[in-house]
Amino acid sequence: MTAARVGVVTFPGTLDDQDAARAVRLAGGEAVPLWHADHDLKGVDAVFLPGGFSYGDYLRCGAISRFAPLMDELIPAARAGLPVLGTCNGFQILCEAHLLPGALTRNASLHYVCRDQRVAVESASTAWTGDFTVGQEIVLPVKHGEGRYVASEETLDALEANGQIVFRYAGGNPNGAMRDIAGISNEAGNVVGLMPHPEHAVEDLVGAPSTDGRGFFTSILSKLVNA
């Protein structure tokens, strides 16, 4: 059986693309490099937007990357059902592209945060969370200065009602995110964004204190193989 192909996008300033590609391979998938200036998704089955500081976070985090040529292909593909995961800067890009509602702003402390963070799973019905269970707590690294999720009360209520809040911070909110939101999905559940980094928690050697990030990659590969 041919391995599922997951595209990993690199923008100028992306830091975690190689980590993301390695996580895909460790889960049994084929990682396909995608360059921000390309106009071709190369027929991938899913896309990962990794973290970093695309374009130096100038203007706003993700605001320039949102207009990359590759995004002209990715945005309609995501709206048509292509599974897309964005972590940290990738989450910011998804919000700037209006594939996810709300925005990520400066941490409430105005300080950069880098630590292992407990996160509660709120939804196991997305394309990227099928191997988790609702209520499960996992540990993932966070490393950001602008990770505070904000949205209007109307939007927050809609996210709650539709089951689109996928992760909440547990054991302390690292950035002041409204309603402790660590990650959300679109209504269809194929697009997910979160501030923590699952790609940094997939190997026993360097994933301590957990390898809980593996579940994101096994989830999407299982879904693609069984589709």
C-alpha positions as CSV (number, residue, x, y, z in Angstrom):
1,M,0.0,0.0,0.0
2,T,1.3,3.4,-0.9
3,A,2.1,5.6,2.1
4,A,-0.2,8.6,2.6
5,R,1.5,11.8,1.4
6,V,1.6,14.8,3.8
7,G,2.9,18.1,2.5
8,V,5.0,20.2,4.8
9,V,5.1,23.9,3.9
10,T,8.3,26.0,4.3
11,F,8.0,29.8,4.4
12,P,10.9,32.2,4.8
13,G,11.6,32.0,8.6
14,T,9.9,28.6,9.1
15,L,11.8,26.7,11.8
16,D,10.0,23.4,12.4
17,D,9.5,22.0,8.9
18,Q,12.2,19.3,9.3
19,D,10.8,18.3,12.6
20,A,7.3,18.1,11.1
21,A,8.6,16.0,8.1
22,R,10.4,13.6,10.5
23,A,7.2,13.2,12.6
24,V,5.3,12.3,9.4
25,R,7.9,9.7,8.4
26,L,8.0,8.2,11.9
27,A,4.3,7.7,11.8
28,G,4.6,5.8,8.5
29,G,3.7,8.6,6.0
30,E,5.6,10.2,3.2
31,A,6.6,13.8,3.9
32,V,6.4,16.0,0.8
33,P,8.3,19.3,0.9
34,L,6.1,22.3,-0.3
35,W,7.7,25.7,-1.0
36,H,5.8,28.9,-0.2
37,A,6.4,30.3,-3.7
38,D,5.1,27.3,-5.6
39,H,1.7,27.0,-7.2
40,D,1.4,23.2,-6.8
41,L,0.3,21.1,-3.9
42,K,1.9,18.1,-5.6
43,G,-1.2,16.0,-5.1
44,V,-0.7,15.5,-1.4
45,D,-3.3,13.9,0.8
46,A,-2.9,16.4,3.7
47,V,-0.9,19.5,4.6
48,F,1.1,20.6,7.7
49,L,1.9,24.3,8.3
50,P,4.7,24.2,10.8
51,G,5.9,26.8,13.3
52,G,8.6,29.4,13.2
53,F,8.7,33.1,12.5
54,S,7.6,33.4,8.8
55,Y,8.8,36.7,7.4
56,G,10.1,37.6,10.8
57,D,6.6,38.0,12.1
58,Y,6.5,41.4,10.5
59,L,3.2,43.2,10.2
60,R,1.4,40.5,12.1
61,C,2.3,36.8,12.7
62,G,1.3,35.0,9.6
63,A,-0.1,38.1,7.8
64,I,2.5,38.0,5.0
65,S,2.6,34.2,4.6
66,R,-1.2,34.2,4.1
67,F,-0.5,35.8,0.7
68,A,2.1,33.3,-0.5
69,P,1.4,31.8,-3.9
70,L,1.1,28.3,-2.4
71,M,-1.8,29.6,-0.2
72,D,-3.7,30.4,-3.3
73,E,-3.8,26.6,-3.9
74,L,-4.1,25.6,-0.3
75,I,-7.1,27.8,0.7
76,P,-9.6,26.4,-1.8
77,A,-8.3,22.9,-1.3
78,A,-8.8,23.2,2.5
79,R,-12.3,24.6,1.9
80,A,-13.0,21.6,-0.3
81,G,-12.0,19.2,2.4
82,L,-8.2,18.7,2.3
83,P,-6.9,18.0,5.8
84,V,-4.7,20.8,7.1
85,L,-2.9,21.2,10.4
86,G,-1.2,24.4,11.5
87,T,0.9,24.6,14.7
88,C,2.1,27.8,16.3
89,N,2.9,30.1,13.3
90,G,0.9,27.7,11.2
91,F,-2.1,28.3,13.4
92,Q,-1.5,32.1,13.0
93,I,-1.4,31.7,9.2
94,L,-4.7,29.7,9.1
95,C,-6.4,32.5,11.1
96,E,-5.0,35.2,8.8
97,A,-6.2,33.2,5.8
98,H,-9.7,33.0,7.4
99,L,-9.6,29.2,7.3
100,L,-10.1,29.4,11.1
101,P,-11.9,32.2,13.0
102,G,-10.3,34.5,15.5
103,A,-6.7,35.7,15.9
104,L,-3.5,35.1,17.9
105,T,-2.2,38.1,19.8
106,R,0.6,39.0,22.3
107,N,0.8,36.8,25.3
108,A,-1.0,38.4,28.3
109,S,2.3,38.4,30.2
110,L,4.0,40.2,27.3
111,H,6.7,37.6,27.7
112,Y,7.8,34.7,25.4
113,V,6.8,31.3,26.9
114,C,8.7,28.1,26.4
115,R,7.7,25.1,28.4
116,D,6.0,21.7,28.4
117,Q,2.2,22.3,28.7
118,R,-0.6,20.0,29.7
119,V,-3.5,20.2,27.2
120,A,-7.0,18.7,27.4
121,V,-8.5,17.0,24.3
122,E,-12.0,18.5,23.7
123,S,-12.7,16.9,20.3
124,A,-11.6,13.5,18.9
125,S,-13.7,13.9,15.7
126,T,-11.3,16.0,13.6
127,A,-9.1,14.6,10.9
128,W,-6.1,15.1,13.2
129,T,-7.4,13.9,16.6
130,G,-9.1,10.5,15.9
131,D,-6.5,8.6,18.0
132,F,-7.2,10.7,21.1
133,T,-10.2,10.5,23.5
134,V,-12.3,13.4,24.7
135,G,-11.1,14.4,28.2
136,Q,-7.6,12.9,27.7
137,E,-4.8,15.1,28.9
138,I,-1.6,15.2,26.8
139,V,1.7,17.1,27.2
140,L,3.1,19.1,24.3
141,P,5.8,21.9,24.2
142,V,4.7,25.5,23.7
143,K,7.2,28.2,22.5
144,H,5.6,31.5,21.5
145,G,5.3,35.2,22.2
146,E,2.0,35.7,20.4
147,G,-0.2,32.8,21.2
148,R,-3.2,34.3,23.0
149,Y,-6.3,33.2,21.2
150,V,-8.9,35.9,20.9
151,A,-12.3,36.2,19.2
152,S,-15.6,37.9,19.7
153,E,-18.0,36.4,22.3
154,E,-20.3,35.5,19.5
155,T,-17.5,33.5,17.8
156,L,-16.5,31.9,21.0
157,D,-20.0,30.8,21.7
158,A,-20.3,29.4,18.2
159,L,-17.1,27.4,18.6
160,E,-18.4,26.0,21.8
161,A,-21.8,25.1,20.4
162,N,-20.3,23.5,17.2
163,G,-17.7,21.4,19.0
164,Q,-14.9,23.3,17.3
165,I,-12.7,23.9,20.4
166,V,-10.3,21.0,20.0
167,F,-7.8,21.6,22.8
168,R,-7.8,23.7,26.0
169,Y,-4.9,24.5,28.2
170,A,-4.8,22.5,31.5
171,G,-2.8,23.1,34.6
172,G,-2.4,26.8,33.8
173,N,-3.0,29.0,30.8
174,P,0.4,30.0,29.3
175,N,-0.7,33.0,27.3
176,G,-4.1,34.3,28.6
177,A,-6.0,32.7,25.7
178,M,-9.7,33.3,25.9
179,R,-11.6,30.4,27.4
180,D,-8.2,28.6,27.8
181,I,-8.3,27.7,24.0
182,A,-5.2,26.0,22.8
183,G,-6.6,24.8,19.5
184,I,-9.7,24.9,17.3
185,S,-11.0,23.4,14.0
186,N,-13.2,24.6,11.2
187,E,-16.8,23.4,11.1
188,A,-15.9,20.4,8.9
189,G,-13.1,19.3,11.1
190,N,-10.5,18.9,8.4
191,V,-8.6,22.1,9.3
192,V,-7.1,22.3,12.8
193,G,-4.8,24.9,14.4
194,L,-3.1,24.9,17.8
195,M,-0.3,26.7,19.5
196,P,1.5,23.7,21.1
197,H,3.9,21.7,19.0
198,P,3.1,18.0,18.5
199,E,6.0,17.6,16.1
200,H,8.4,18.1,19.0
201,A,6.8,15.3,21.1
202,V,7.1,12.2,18.9
203,E,10.4,10.5,19.8
204,D,11.4,8.8,23.1
205,L,14.9,10.3,22.9
206,V,13.9,13.9,22.6
207,G,10.1,13.9,23.4
208,A,10.4,13.9,27.1
209,P,8.3,14.2,29.2
210,S,5.9,12.8,26.6
211,T,5.5,11.5,23.1
212,D,1.9,12.5,22.9
213,G,2.4,14.4,19.7
214,R,2.5,11.0,17.8
215,G,-1.3,10.9,18.0
216,F,-1.7,13.8,15.5
217,F,0.2,12.0,12.9
218,T,-1.2,8.5,13.4
219,S,-4.6,10.0,13.4
220,I,-4.3,11.6,10.0
221,L,-2.5,8.7,8.4
222,S,-5.2,6.2,9.7
223,K,-7.9,8.5,8.4
224,L,-6.2,8.7,5.0
225,V,-5.6,5.0,4.7
226,N,-9.1,4.1,5.7
227,A,-10.8,6.8,3.6
